[in-house]
Amino acid sequence: MASSMALLATGCTDLDVNTESMYQQHPNPSLNSLYITMRDCYGRRYMEANAFSSDEFSAVSFGNNWYDSGVYARASLHNYMPDDATIDWYGTVSSGIVKANEIIANPDFAEMHPYARVMRAFFTFILMEHWGDTPILDPVANTGNYIERKPRAEVAKYIESELLDVIPQLTEEVSENTYGTATKWMAEALLAKVYINWAVYTSKNVEDYDAATAKNEKLDACIAICDSIIKSGKFNLGSMPYMKKFSYDNGPHVEDFIYAIPYDNILAQGMQYGRSHVYKDIKKLNPNYYGITVSNSGGGYAVVTPECVNRFCLEGDERNYSIVGGTVYNYDPETLTPTTEVCLDSKGNPLVFTKEIKLVQDNDQTLNVGDDIEGYRQGYHSVKWFIQASDYNNGRNQSNDLPIFRYADILLMKAEALVRSGKASEAKPLFNEIRAYAKAPLLETDPTLDDLYDERGREFFDENWRRNDMIRFGHFEDEFFPHKKSFSAARFDKTCRIFPISTSMLNIHKNDWKQNNGY
């Protein structure tokens, strides 16, 4: 099984990266390698696939620059192609399962088996979430070289079973020693994600899920798992300002982070959100709106959609600092908040970003905004993953640790499960915990599903969960820039809720696997 799956390890990451990260040291080097399997993909391609296909970001190009054969634009239009680089990480995730199975098969590593099983469940979850039907690569349950894609519902039940079995065997420690590694709380957070999306994952077909009529039989189980994490007292929303949680110096002390991938711009590279998020002409700004100067140009091809910008409308909400637009003010690189100093463009004029994004030609599938100052200022930009000058001296690699599961998500998943169970009054205090620490106005009425959907859009903006939320809440087929019905290249098929299988994968399994419906 391992040798067969090794053929799949052809994703977007270089598996020979330095494993000597400052937080992920374990006596078993194989387990260290397991924890960093997704580092490169999460640092760029995973983000592009999830962000561009959601209503948070749109890709843009600048003339012939950053179109890159359409890999970003097609994600924004839900018009994916099987071999797009933005979704070329199936093999990388599969290689993580192979690594986990190698540890599980070795009796000398018996004490590590529960942790390897959690990570195997995590990688299987990623495949199930993004590609639907997925192989269950459990060496105990599989023999021979035949690798079958199992129905998504069966995979969800397998992940649930694995997690319930190993959770009692996992450490409850939360410290620098366990930062970036599997723990009981990481496994429970993953299980909560499976439960809150249970109706999505167990639908007969991807396109059959209907948010208005679907019944989730795991709501009570989701609440119970969230309560386990809450009652542990191991995590809280923390006292640091919202923006500092995602800063270039954020780990390992963020009390809100249940599981994170540590990055360092020298020792643990791969985090490059700033590459796509910054203003295209950022090298020519002195200082730029981060309050610094940088030595290399920016990509600038990821701009915030107008629909996303409109969500950041609550007075006093610290999360509003995550996005810059309109007349742009320079930030203080220490406090990560705007100053009163206006940022000047390369011609010495006030830098102004437009909320509405204007293409050079309407209905242009390249999403070209023009390769000039007018084009560069189209769209607002995310500064949530704040950069520092040294990032641009090291291949634009950043030191921002990336949270996968946060305590804030546990609170809002429990609140959502309560609302879906008809217990909205019990959800209100959880909802307002989030609002209070973000310094946003408290909700005076019981939260609705619409309230929760919008709040998740604020709280977890630019954290790769929006696509997941949009599908569950029934909004993935909505119109948002540039995913408009007036746009001939945009697709609204429900089959687009999952990605196509790459040609290389189909070639490896040409007698066994079929392409996902709609592709």
Buried (B, 14 or more C-beta within 10 A) or exposed (E): BEEBBBBBBBBBBEBEBEBEBBBBBBEBEBBBBBBBBBBBBBBBBBBBBBBBBBBBBBBBBBBEBBBBEBBBBBBBBBBBBBEBBBBBBBBBBBBBBBBBBBBBBBEEBEEBBBBBBBBBBBBBBBBBBBBBBBBBBBBEEBEEEEBEBBBBBBBBBBBBEBBBEBBEBBBEEBEEEBBBBBBBBBBBBBBBBBBBBBBBBBBEEBBEBEBEEBEBEBBEBBBBBBEBBBEEEBBBBBEBBBBBBBBBEBBBEBBBBBBBBBBBBEBBBBBBBBBBBBBBBBBBBEBBBBBBBBEEBBBBBBBBBBBBBEBBEBEEBBBBBBBBBEEBBBBEBEEBEBEEEBBBBBEEEEBEBBBEBEBBEEEBBBBBBBBEBEBBBBBBBBBBBBBBBBBBBBEBBBBBBBBBBBBBBBBBBBBBBBBBBEBBEBBBEBBBBBBEBBBBEEBEEBBEBEBBBBBBBBBBBBBBBBBBBBBBBBBBBEBBBBBEEEBEBBBEEBBBBBBBBBEBBBEBBEEEBEEBBBB
